[in-house]
């Protein structure tokens, strides 16, 4: 595999917009560390509007700097996870982040000693402080879960320890694990990687798929006890912090920051359960179309429409994405075009590079997008997805001040998935009848399976495993396998053979270390389906959507979505999406 130093510069992101040299990162780090001492100057004095505003402004400045330090260090680390220099910078950035939290840990407790009416009076008299209204509303909403100054300081310091399970998993998964040699359909032998795995699983050759599947999971099975221990430690960490903050469960704690009722999470799972018969029909259809005597878990990714040319190079992908997103307006397209030319994106896989894809960055600079592009249709949709995140960040950072410039994951997955939906509708509209259009139809079904059904299954697994720990049931490789196998049976039905290896899939999912995160893919997909339909069908919808992208975290996510035209409190958007899935399966049956 190509080494990082040999990657073409134009295919890499330009981190110099953050720091032109590591020495400048070092200077910023040292200066920031010194300035943290200024935080103590406001301790015990947050009883006037002027002091509160000055303290907030200092916290925002230092938080912005720490965020910039952290992003740069980790972007460079993700270029090659084996680079010890950036491992060290990443660790130091994490440490100063903890110091920042500790330095200002008294703020919430001191403000909460004030009466809310007093704070409202401060805001009425001080326009600068009034800009933090949503912050104060949210703070007093969570008052019962915010602890004493001493306890907040202790929890801030414990946070670094709490990151250990994720860090251990990441180092094992990204740097230390090797998967052995596999062969492609032409008999070419090469080392299996995360990036190549899905490509092999899409092979029309069953032996290629089977061998890649068994080779990949052999490494995870060999480390099952270590992976179970790290998974269990992460779940216990979540429960510890939830109980420390007086929540009833880890789930309630995780959803509280977005002001999302637990009912939204449970409604998603319940709604998806109603459509499982259609998923079982789809599995049966796969078996029939692939002409298999038995269908296995490694048969779920291969396209059932054969002879489709699914090669899409990066230049073509950019062109297609730009064309498909024209309903979002000229300004959106202009900014996106600049992003493609301005090295926002790290495009291809290299040795040691972080797997998967993401968008990330910091207020004041352009966003960064990590890809592991492999010339597949899926990679084109991943590009559209991650640029949805990036454009959301761009608009939010441009319209909001730093303290409201970020946005929650709940709404983030809407922005990314609207792009995917618009790309799919564009491709289906322009393609003539034939194999490739049928391939896209199958791919659309797979988007539903992967983003709505699969993520709902993951969400259900998280809910079950966290409840197991709360009930005192140990999480071992055996108990995790049993729980995961039962859910695969529920979601995919009795018509599929559950290979032993799939029981270990929980051990290779990075998102499980950001607990109760993945359900947002499913809710986001449902909301995005509704919004994309509005954007294409209503003249005012695109404008409302751009305003939504500019909103950052200036309001609760459910409120922001409602203003954009989607109400996620009920099951409606999820059920509507599931009806689309059912209709797609019926269409596929008739091809």
C-alpha positions, 0 to 999 in steps of 0.5 A, a space after each residue: 500500500 502507498 505510503 503517506 509521503 508518496 501521496 499526490 499533494 492535490 489529493 490531500 487536505 491542506 492543514 496549513 490553514 490551521 497551522 503552517 508549521 508544527 512549531 506554530 502549533 507548539 507556540 499556540 499550545 504554550 501560550 494557551 496553557 499559560 492563559 488558562 490561569 486567567 480563568 481563576 480570576 473570575 472564580 467567585 465573581 460571577 454575580 454581575 452581568 459584566 463579569 459573566 460576559 467577560 468570563 464567557 468571552 475568555 472561555 470562548 477564546 481559549 476553547 476556540 484555541 484548544 479546539 484548533 490545537 486538537 483538530 490539527 493534531 488529530 487531522 495529522 495523526 489520521 493521515 498516518 496513525 502510526 506516526 508517533 509524533 502526531 500521536 504525542 501531539 494528539 495526546 497533548 491536545 487531549 490533555 489541554 482540553 481536560 485542563 480547559 474543562 477543569 479551569 472553567 469547571 466552576 462556571 456552571 455551578 456559580 451561575 446556577 447559584 443565581 436565580 434564573 430571574 436574576 440572569 434574565 435581568 442581566 440579559 435585559 441590561 447587557 446585549 452581549 450577554 443576551 446573545 447567550 440566551 439559549 445557553 442560559 435556557 439550556 443550562 437551567 433546564 439541566 440544573 438538576 444534573 449539574 453538580 457542585 464545583 468540586 464534583 464538576 472539577 473531578 468529572 472534568 479530570 476523569 474525562 481523560 480516563 474515560 476516553 481510554 476505551 475508545 483510544 485502546 480500540 482505535 489503536 488496536 483497530 486502526 494501527 495494530 490489527 492486520 488481516 492477512 492476504 486475500 485475492 480479488 476476482 482476478 486472483 491478485 493477492 494483496 493485504 486486506 484493509 478496512 478500505 478494501 473490505 467492502 469492495 471485496 464484499 461487493 464482488 460477484 464471486 461468492 468465494 471472494 466475498 466469503 474469503 474476505 469475510 472470514 479473513 477479516 473476522 478471524 483477526 477480531 475473533 482472535 482478540 475477542 476478549 480484549 475487544 469485549 473488555 474495551 467495549 464493556 469498559 466504555 459502557 461502564 464509563 457511560 453509566 458512571 457519568 450518567 449516574 454521577 449526573 443523576 440520570 436514570 440511564 445512559 440513554 437518558 443522559 446521552 439524549 438529554 444534551 440535545 433535549 431529545 425525549 427517550 420516546 424518539 429513540 424508542 419510537 424509531 426502533 418500534 417503527 422499524 420493527 413494523 417494516 421488518 417483514 419487508 426486510 425479510 422479503 428483500 433478503 429472500 429476493 436477494 437469495 433468488 436474484 443471486 441464484 443461491 442455494 443458501 444466503 449468508 451474511 457475506 451475501 448482503 452487499 453484492 449488487 443483485 443487479 449484475 453487469 452494472 458498471 459501478 466504477 466512478 472516478 473521483 473527478 466524475 463523482 465531483 461533477 455528478 455531486 455538483 450537478 445533483 445539488 443544484 436545487 440547493 441554489 447557486 450560492 451552495 454550488 459555488 461554495 461547494 465548487 471552491 471546496 473541491 478546488 481548495 484541498 478541503 478533502 483527503 481523498 485516497 487510502 494510504 498505509 496507516 490512514 484512519 479508515 472510513 470517512 468524516 467531516 471535521 474542523 474548527 470555526 474560522 477555517 474551512 472544514 476538512 473531509 477525510 475519505 478513502 475513495 475507491 472509485 465505487 458508486 458508494 464512494 460517490 455517495 460518501 463524497 456527497 454525504 461528507 460534503 453535506 456535513 462540510 457545507 453545514 459546518 461552513 454555513 454555521 461557522 459563517 453565520 454564528 459566533 463561536 459559541 453557537 457555531 457547532 451543531 448537534 449530530 442529530 441535525 448533522 445527519 440530516 444535512 449529509 443525507 439530504 445530499 445523498 437523497 438529492 444525488 440519488 433522485 438526480 441519478 435515477 431521473 437522468 439514467 435511461 432504463 437499463 442495468 445501471 438504473 436498476 443497479 441504482 434502484 438496488 443501491 437505493 434499497 441498500 441505503 435504506 438497509 444500511 442507514 435506517 435498518 442497520 443503524 436502528 439495529 445498532 441502536 437497539 444493540 446499544 440500548 440492550 447492552 447498556 441495560 445489561 450493565 445497568 442490570 448487573 449483567 457482565 458484558 463478555 464476548 459470549 454475552 455480546 455475541 448472543 445479543 448481537 446474533 439475536 438481533 441479526 435474526 430479528 432484523 434479517 429473518 429466518 431465511 438467512 444463515 447467520 455465520 459465526 463470524 457475524 456474531 463478532 461484528 459488534 467488535 469492529 464498529 467504531 461508533 459504539 464508542 460514541 454511545 447512542 450516536 448511530 440512531 441519529 443516522 436513522 432519524 436523520 435519514 428519515 428527516 432528510 427524505 422528507 426535506 429532499 422531497 420538499 426541496 425538489 417540490 416547493 419553491 421556498 423549501 431550499 431557502 428554509 433549508 439553507 437557514 437551517 444550515 446556518 442555525 448551528 446550535 442556536 436552538 434545540 435540534 427538534 425545533 430547528 427541524 420543525 422550522 425547516 418543515 419536519 416534525 420528528 417527535 412522532 413516528 411520521 417521518 420514519 414511517 414515511 421513509 419505511 413506506 418508500 423502502 417497501 415500494 422499492 422492494 416491490 419495484 425490484 421484485 417486478 424487474 
